Amino acid sequence: MTDQHRDETAPGFEEAAPREGATGHDVIHGYLRTLPDRPGVYRMLDAKGEVLYVGKARSLKKRVSSYARPTGHSGRIMRMISATASMMFLTTQTETEALLLEQNLIKQLKPRYNVLLRDDKSFPNILVRTDHAFPQISKHRGMRRAKGNYYGPFASAGSVNRTLNQLQKAFLLRTCTDASFESRTRPCLLYQIKRCSGPCVGLVDETQYAALVRDAEDFLAGRSSKVQTELAGQMQAASAAMEFERAAALRDRIRALTQVQSAQGINPQGVSEADVVALHQEGGQACVQVFFIRANQNWGNRAYFPRAGGGAEGPEIMEAFLTQFYANKTPARMILLSEPVDNPDLVSAALSEARGRKVTIGVPERGEKRLLVENALRNAREELARRTAESASQARLLEGLAEAFGLDSTPERVEVYDNSHIMGTNAVGAMIVAGPEGFEKSRYRKFNIRSKELTPGDDFGMMKEVLERRFARLMKEDPDRQSGIWPDLVIIDGGAGQVKAALSALEEIGVEDVALVGVAKGVDRDAGKEEFHLPGKPAFALPFRSPVLYFLQRLRDEAHRFAIGTHRAKRAKAVSATPLDEIAGVGAARKRALLAHFGSAKAVSRAGLQDLKAVDGVSDALAESIYAHFHGDG
């Protein structure tokens, strides 16, 4: 539970009360007389009302009073204090609640002086379903809505796929969907290549299949030695009984299990479940490596590069990373750190409360746990070095763009646009974004071409529509260009005609100061002979071996790849569409039920009302809606 702290100077999060023209220590000091000595969250805002920093406190009064002191602060904190024009406060019942609320607000507001985790995607898991007599094993990412047992996380989809591939060989569990399972009349190819036991056609009964599922879950839970011992015993028994074919099959399963274990990399014997988190800082940048240890196996790692808030210290970065990283992920029961956090008990309590189980954190000093941390720390150091080198190279390429196109300054955000369609059908526009850190895929955007007045295949009209929509939204959301989402350079795939259409779109919206370049395939449409078109200037080419030319080719090719992928997805969806998609109340599950019952959408359209009511999952009201859709209300 939380409650709003209100007074005439700090009315709460809905509205701050900035002091006219004042900033810095005096502004902060003015809040002290009304602040309570209890836990809570505070915000520091600048003169424009933008949030500079979000922080938590065991005591709001004591924490804010530390900012009112004129000395004893780092350069980063001094800059933050000097820019502060107002503050907001929210009290909570406990410090743990304050910590959780702080991280929610940081994730939402992305304040300039906070440590920010910029990549918080979910990780894939292996799911063993429990809602079917013959459970399916599959890769799973996202919310855990399906009934079953989840094993993970794995660092990447590739590591899950490799593990699933070997588990199929070892345990012969099905990976097909329930609909495919129910419709089989003979074994599929996976049975033929010995990656499935064939439960769909009765080649294994429920008891035998349940034993395979139990072995697979034992292995995923870390009881691999037990599984291998049992399989080895069965293999010897089969061999003694001269059942050589069965013995060979068991041998292959044991080999598959061994391959799974070896593929996981470093497999600690004394650590069954842990997340290993290591931080390395250098040159004002930070890299955090996270290794996932599950079932005494290394299930992969991933590197993160949090924005360190302009001089944040290691304990602050580590604490912010942990609380933001686990906001949408389940932590291991033990988290091993390369360096301590400021409030280990608080962080542990917050993670335990959020996940409903005990989570311990600590910095190991010796033994196998320390070796795991040192390995993660070495990877963090090497990854940061690679990223620094790549960033330097990227910066030089962006400087080269500015020089090649006569820009006033080095672009920080480059947007590249392309269209894709087949004879005008399923037309889409695509936008990719590149900056100092390379391609920023989270900022890519796709545009379904909406205009009904365009001639099919009118690339100029499509490009104009895409740019009109994109920049009209920018003008509405950020007219003052303060949020960093405006491009410094726009590149379009096309020649003088495309540039003219793009320029017309921008001028109609009132945007006249964004640099625009068209990239056209040159003589014989060969790579390396591209021509570049700038408004009001003759076309020109870059030297054949110019690094900037290669960079522009990469940008164009990435936009082309994204546009084609978007178009193919739209086309595939259109191909699979049926008249049932147009009926309110008919979702994916009911659509499958109707098609399974009648065989086709055309048969559904011809069905009588009573036949529709007989379909599992279709209520009388929905059956009437379906019938009315095809036959009219009469």
N, C-alpha and C positions, 0 to 999 in steps of 0.2 A: 504494500500500500504506500502511496505517496500523497502528499498534500502540498498545495501551493503556498509559498511564503509571500505574504503581501504587506506592503506599506506604501507610503506615498512616493518613495524614491525607487522602490523595486516592486512593481505591481505584478510580476510573474512572467512566465514564458510567453504569454500572449502579446505583451507589449512592454518594451523597456522604457525607462524614463531618463534619457540622456540629459546631462547638464549642459546648458547652452554654451557651446564654444569651448568647453573644458575637456581636457583629456589627462590621462596619467594617474599618478599617485593620489592627487587631491580628489579626483572622482572616486577612486576606489575607497579612500578613507571615509568618504561621506556615507557609505553604506554600512559601516561597522556598527553604528549605534543601534540599528534595528535588526541585525542578523542574529539568529538563534544559535545556541551552542548545541547543535544536533547535526546528524548526517544529512547530506544533500548533494545536489549538483548545481554548479554555477556556470553561467556563460559570460564571456567578455565580448563586447561588441564595439565596433568602431563608429565613427561619426555618421556613416551611412547606414548603420544598423546591421551591417554584415557581421556574422559571428567569427571572431578571431580564435577563440579557444573554448573548449568545453572541459570542465574538470569535476572531479568528485572530492568529497571531503568527509572525514569523520566528524569534524566540527566546522560548519560553514564560517562561523565567526573567526576561529583561529586560522583557518586556511586563507581566507580573504585578507586578514590582517597582515599576513606575510607579504602579500603583494603591495601593501600600503607603505612598507619600509622602502626608503630611497636607495638602499645599498644591499649588497649580498646576492645579486642576481646575475645569471649568465647573460651574455649579449642577446641571445634569443628571447629570453624572458623580458629583458629591458625593452626591447623593441615592441613586444606585445603589450607591455604595460603602458608605454608612451602612446600607443595607438588606441587604448581603451577609452571610450567615451561614455559607456553605460554598461550595466550588468543585469543579469536575470538570475533568479534563484528558484530552486525547487527542493523542498525538504522531503526526506524519506524516513522510513522507520528504522532501517539498518544501513550500515555502510555497504553491505553486500548488494542491497537494492540500488544504492547509489552507483556502485561500480557497473552493474548491469545496465542501468539507465544511461550512464555516461557513454558506454560503448554504442548503445542504440542511437544516441544523438550524434555521436561522431560519425557513425556510418551514414546517417541521413544527411547531416549538414556539411561534412568534410571541411572542418575549420582549417585555416591556414597554418596555425601553430601547433596543431595536434599531430601525433604520429598516425599515419593513415595506411591501412592495408588496402592496396588497390586491386588485388586479385583475390576474391574470396569464393571462387567457384566450388561446387560440391565435388566430391570424389566418388568414383564408382565402387560398387560392392559386388560380391557374389551373393545371389539370393537362392535359397533352397525353399521352394514353396511347400506349404503344409495344408493347402486347401484342396488337395486332389489326392485320389487314391494312389496315383503314380506321380509323385512330386517332380516338378520341372526344376532344373538348375539353369540359372541365367545371370547375365550381367544386369546390374540395376544402378541407376543414378537418380537422385532426387528424393522426394518425400517417400517415406516408408509406409505406403498405404496397403500394399499387398501383404497377405498373411504368409508368414514364413520366417525363416532364420536368415539373418544378414551377417555376412563375413567380410570384413574389410576394416578401414578403407585401403584401396589400392591407389598408388600414386598416379596411374594413368589407365586409360582404356586398353592400351596395348598390353600392359602387365596383366590385366584381368583376362583379356582374350587368350594370351599365352597360357595362363593358368587353367582356364576353362578347357582349352584344347587338350591339355595333358590330363585333366580330371575326367574328361570324356573317355579317354583311353583307359584310365585306371578304374573308373567306377561304372561306366556304361549307363549313365543317367541321361534321360531325354532332355533335349533343349528345345523341342518343338512347342508351338503354342497349343492351347487346349483345343482350338478349332481344328487344327491340323491333326492332332492326336485322335480326335473323335472320328475324323473322316477317313483315316487310313484303312485300307483293306489288305495291304501287303507291306512288308518292311521297307523302309526308305533306304537311301544310300548309306546313311550313317551306320545302320545295322550291318550292311555289307562290308564296310571297312572297319568293323569292330570298334565303333565308338558309341554304340547304343545297344541295349539289351533287348530291344523290340517289344516293350510292354504294350504298344498300341495294337498289336495283333495277337497278344496272348502268349508270346514266346517266353515270358517270365511272369510268374504269378505275383500277387501283392506281397506275400511273405518274403519271397526271394528279392523282390525289388526294394522292400523296406530295409533288408539287410545291406543292400548296396548303398542306400541313402544314409544309413547309420554309419557305415564305414567312411563315406565321403565327409559327413559332418564331424566325425572323430578326427579325420585328417585336418580339416579346416580349423578345428578347435585346438590343434596342437598335439593331438594324441597320435602322431604319425607312426611312432615306433610300434605302438600296439597294432595298428592296421597292418603294417609291413610284416610283423611277426606272424599274425594270423594268416596272411596271404602266403607267406613262406611255408607255414605248416600245411596249408591246403595244397600247395604245389608239390610238396614232398609226398603227401598222401596220394595225390593223383598219379604221381610218377610211380610210386610203389604198386599202385593198382593197375599200372600199365595204361592209364588214361592219358596218353601222351598229348593228345590234342588239348585237353583241358589244362594239363600242366603247362603247356606252351602259352595258353591264354593267360594263365595266372602269372607266368614269368613276365609277359608283356605288361601286365598291369603293375607289377612291382617296378619294372624299369620306368614306367610312366611316372610313378610316384617319386622315384629317385630324381627324375628329370625336373619335376616341379620344384623339389627342394633345392637342387643345384641352380635352377634358374632364378631363385630368389636372391642370390648374392650372399651377403654376409648373414649367417643364421646363428644368432646368439643362443647358446645352450642354457644360460642362466636367466634369461629375460624372456618371459613368455608373452607379455603384452606391454608395450610402451610406445609413446611418441617421443622422438628425440628431436629437440629444437635447439639449433645452434645459430648464433648471431656473430657476424663479422662486420666491422665498420672500417671504412677507409675513404679518405678524400671527401668527407661530407655525405657519403652514401652508405647504405646498409643492405646486407643480404641476410636473409633468414632461411636456413635449410631445415626442412622437416622430414624425418625418416619415420616410417610406420612399421613397427615391429608387432606382428600378430602371430600367435601360434608358434612362437620361437622361430619365425621366419621374417626376413626383410621383405616387405611388400612394396618397396619402392620409396622414392623421395621426390620432393619438389622444392624449387627455390622461389622465394618471394623477395620483393624489393620494396619494403614499406617506405613511404615518404617520411623522412625523419624529422620533419618540422624545423629544419634549419638549425641543427646543433643539439638535438636531443641526446641524452646520455643512454648508455646501454640498458640499465635497469628499466628506464621509462619506455624505451622501444620494446623491450621484451614483454613487459606487462601489457602494453597496448596491443602488441601482436597477439598474445595469448587470448585476451578477452575478445578481440575482434575475430580472430581466426575460428574460435570455437563457438561463435554466435550461431552458426548453422551447421555445425559438425559435432559428432560425438567424440569426445576425447577418450584416450586410453585411460586405464585405471592409474597409470603412472606416467608422468611427463618428466623427461630428463632434460635439463637445461645446461647450456654452456656457461651461463652466468646468472646470478640471482636476479630476482625482481624486487621492487621496493616493498611490496606487501604480499609475501608468499602465502600467508595464512588466509588473507582476504581473497586472493585469486583462487586458491584451492577451494575455499568455501563457496565462491560464486560459481565455479565450474561444477562443483558437486551438487549445488542446489539446482542449477539449470538442467543438469543431466540426470538427476535422480539417483546418483550413486557416488561413492567415495572416489575422489580424484586427488592424488598426491602429486606434488611437484617438488623438485629439488635439483641441486647441482652435485652429481657424483664426483668423488675425489679419487677413487681407485677402482681397480678391478675391471670386469667386462663392461659394466655400465659406463665407466669413464672412457674406455676404448671406443664405445659407440658414439659418445659425444665428440671425441676428438676426430673421429672419421667424419661426422657431420660438419664439424667446424672447418676441417680441411676443404670439404666440398663447398662450403659457403665462401671461403676465401678465394678458391679457384673460380667459382661462378661469378663473384663480384669482379674479379680481374678480367674475365672474359667480357662481362657486360660493360665495364669501363672502356675496354678497347673498342667494342662495337659502338658504344655511344660516341666516342671520339671520331670514329670513321663516319657515323651517321651525321655528326655535326659538320664534318668537312663536306659531305655530299649536299647538305642543305645550304651551306655557304656557296657551293658551286651552283646550285639552282638560282640563288639570288644574283650571282654574277652573270650567269647565262641569260637570264630573263630581265636583267636590269632592275631588280627590286631594290627598294630603299634599305631593307634590312633582311636578315636571315629569317626565313619563314619558320614559325614554330608549329604550325598546323597546315598540312597540305591535304586537300580533298580532291579525289580523283573520281570522275563520273563516267559511267558507261551504260549502254542499253543492251538488251538481249530480247530476241523474239524469233519466231519462225513465220515468215510471211505475214507479220503483224499480229499473230495469235499469241496469247499468254505473254504479252509484252510487259517487261519490268525494267526499271531503272535501278542502278546500284551506285552506292557511294562508299569508297574506302577512305581511311584516314591514316596518314603517316606523320610522324613528328620526330623529335630528338631521340626517342627510344625505339624507333622503328614503326612497324605497322601496329596500329591500335585497334585491334579487332572488336573490342567491346563497343567501339564507336561507329562501326560499319552500319549502314542503313540501306534498306531496300524500299523501292517504291513501285506499287502496282499502278500501271498506267490506267487512269480513270476516264480520260476524255473520250466521249463518244463521237466527237466531231473530227478526230484525227483520221486521215487516210491510213489504212493498214500499211505498216512498214514505214511510216513517216518518221525517220530518225530525228529530223530537226525538231518536229513538233513534240516528240517524246522528251528530248533533252530540255526543251523549253519548259514543258510541264514539270519535270523533275526539279529544275532549278527554281522555278517560281514557287513551288511548294516548300522546298528546303529553305529558301531565303525569306519567304513570307513568315515562316515559323520563327526564324532567327530574329526578324524585326519585331515580332510580337513578344518573344520570350526574353530577349536580351538586346533591346534597342541601344543601350549605352556601351555594348561590347565589353562588359566587365567580367564575364564568366569563363572566357577562354574557349568558347565553342564556335567562334567565328573563324573562318579560314583566312590565312595570310596569302594563300595561293590556291587557285582552282584550276585543275587540269581536266580537260575533257578529251575523250577519244574521238577524234575527227579533225577535219580540216577547216578551211575558211568558212564553209557553210554552217558547220556546227558552232564555230566561234561567234558568227553573226547571230544565230538563234539564241545562244547563251547570253550574249551581250544585250540582246533585246529583252530577254526575260529579266535580267538584273536591273536594267534601266527602268522597266515598267514598275518594279517594286521600289525604286529609289536608291538602289545600291550602285554606286559609281566608283568606289575606291578599293575594290577587291581585284587583285591581279588575276588575269585570266589567260590561259594558254591552251591551245589545241594541239594535239599530237596526231599527225596523219602519217600513214604508211607512205614511204617515198617511192622511188623508182622501183618497179617490179615487186613492190610490196615486201621488200626484203628487210629483215631486222638489221639495224645499223644504218639504214638510209632514211630514217624518219625525218619528216619536216615539221617544224614548229611554227605555229601561227599565233601572233599576238595582235590584238585589235589595232588597226591603223598602221601596221608595219608589214613589210614584205616577209614571206616565208623564208626560213633559214634552216640550216642543219648544223649539228655539232660534229666535232672530229670523231672519226670512226672508232677510235680506241679511248674515247673520253670516259672516265669513270661516271661523270654526270649523265652521259647518254645511257650507260648500262643501268644506272639508278632509275632513270625515267622509263626505261623498258620494263624494269621490275614493277614500278608503280602501275604502268598500263596493263601489264600481264596480270597483276593481282586484281585490278578492277575488272578485267575481262573474266578471270576465273570466278570471282564472286558473282558477277552478273549472270554468267552461264549457269552456275549452280543454283541461283535463285530462280531462274527461268525453268530449269529442269524440274525443280521441286514443284513449281506452280503447275507445270504441264502434267506431271505425274498425278498431282491431286485432281486435276481436271479429268484425266483419263479414268480415274477410279470413282469419279462422282456418279451418283445415281439420282433419280427423282426423289428417292427417300430422303436425301439430304435437305430437301426443301420443306420438309414437314416438321413443324414445331413439336418437340417432345420425342422425336426419334433421334437418339444419339447413337454412338458407335455400338453399344451393347445390343440395343433393340434392333438396329440395322442388321447386325450379324444374325440375330435370332430370326428375323423375317426372311433373310436370304437363305439361311439354313433350312427353314421350314418350307419355303416355296421354290427355292432353287434359283430365282432371278428376280430383279426388280420388276420386269415385265409381268411375271406371274403374280407378284404382289398387287400390281395395278389391276389385274383381272379378278382378284380374289373377292369372294363374297364377304359380307360383314361377319357372319358367324364363323367363317374360316379364319378371319383375322383375329377374332376374339379367342380362338383356340390356341394361338401362339403363346408360348411361355414368356412371361414378362410384359405382355401387351394387355393393358387394362381395357375395359369396355369403352371408356371415354376415348382412349387413344385409338382403338380400333375404329371408332366412329370418325375420328379426325382423319385417319388414313383413308378410309373409304370415301369420305367427303372430298378429300383432295383429288382423288382420281375420278370420282363419279359425280361430283357436285353434291350440294346439300340434299338434292332430291333423290 
